[in-house]
Amino acid sequence: MLFAFDDAQCRSLAETHGTPCFAYSGEAATEQFTALRAVLPSRVRLAYAVKANPHPGLLARFAALGASFDCASIGELERVEALKLPPGRTFFAGPGKRETELLRALVMGVRVQAEGFEDLARLDAMADREVAVNLRVHPAFDIDEGNRIIGGSGPSAFGVDEEEVPALLQKAAQLRHVRIRGLHVFAASNQRDAAKLRTIHGAVLNLAKHLHEAHGMTFEQIDLGGGLGVPYAPDEAPLDLRTFGQGLSGLLAEHAWFTDELILEPGRFLAGPCGTYLARVVRIKESRGTRFAILEGGINHLIRPLLTGQPFPVRAVGKGHGTLSYTLAGPLCTSLDRLGEVRLPELAPGDLLAFGTTGAYGLNEGMTHFLSHPVPPEVWVE
Ligand SMILES: Cc1ncc(COP(=O)(O)O)c(C=O)c1O
């Protein structure tokens, strides 16, 4: 599903809320969550990665469907705290956790994904009771070769380098309150190939087995991170959920030594398909053989295409398909402000464009402060 809203809904949203604006479909959120949940073995916990989109409507919807939450800052922790969830449903990861954030996590009873000895030592100094944490490990092998977001087996700001784990365990054994009871490995990014995900997750479980056998680590939880992909173009196949679920069941059967809980932290998969961004064409400009459509919003609202080269799918509302080439530019005073090179029907000022799959890494990642343009409304649609 590239677009959560049809033409009539897009027109009505634009008229009611003005443009540019973001709209999120509650129905699509429910569909994404329930379809994924349905294929997962019962001992896989789904923790929504709040960074993908912290909109309160999405958080409330996923909470009601039984989600746990993966947070990456005090701001995200506060949003999840407002949901008043039972203990055990919130996780806190991030390579630069400040003391105030760790203290908040401790008070909230949140499970911390420790990224180094500093996290463990700081928590230990604050705690007055036993605190279970997961240890994020940066594998010594390329877990998803060539994936720029995962970053390969080179130096990393994330987690503890695998070869440093034995020394860290020795130091951690001296701590009074903190106990390492889980493993976290961030292993994939926008991966739509179920077989590839099985290979990647298998590699994480093999690493866990090695840490268990060679260093005596035991795990209540093994967190496989996020990275379940969604299509961004009509010719991209969606993740085959049944094969994905079977892959995880197969891996659990192969790793009979591990009898506890697996965690998945999808952000993009759960939130991406729910969102549509609506913006109107302000002007059309031809420049030296290139036809620009200059829009009301650009990378101030959608910066992903600039960061990853992956454009969002776009359609001209009410105009059907077309074959004219356009460079979509935003209103910012930088030539980096581009949303893609697309083929659309002939456009005119005032035409409405809908960008699909913008429910994840959309507005909350944009450069909304730059040039002080008004921040677009975000509309929750039941
Ligand atoms: C620790 C962690 N978990 C989960 C996610 C979510 O990833 P995705 O949206 O690709 O599922 C991220 C993304 O950066 C992450 O850093």
The ligand as a Gaussian input file, in Angstrom:
#p B3LYP/6-31G(d) Opt

LIG

0 1
 C       17.714000       0.956000      17.841000
 C       16.736000       1.081000      16.728000
 N       15.637000       0.303000      16.749000
 C       14.704000       0.360000      15.776000
 C       14.843000       1.238000      14.703000
 C       13.756000       1.285000      13.671000
 O       14.182000       0.944000      12.416000
 P       13.127000       0.779000      11.212000
 O       12.286000       2.004000      11.199000
 O       13.992000       0.634000      10.032000
 O       12.320000      -0.438000      11.507000
 C       15.990000       2.053000      14.615000
 C       16.178000       2.965000      13.482000
 O       17.101000       3.718000      13.366000
 C       16.960000       1.977000      15.660000
 O       18.043000       2.756000      15.654000

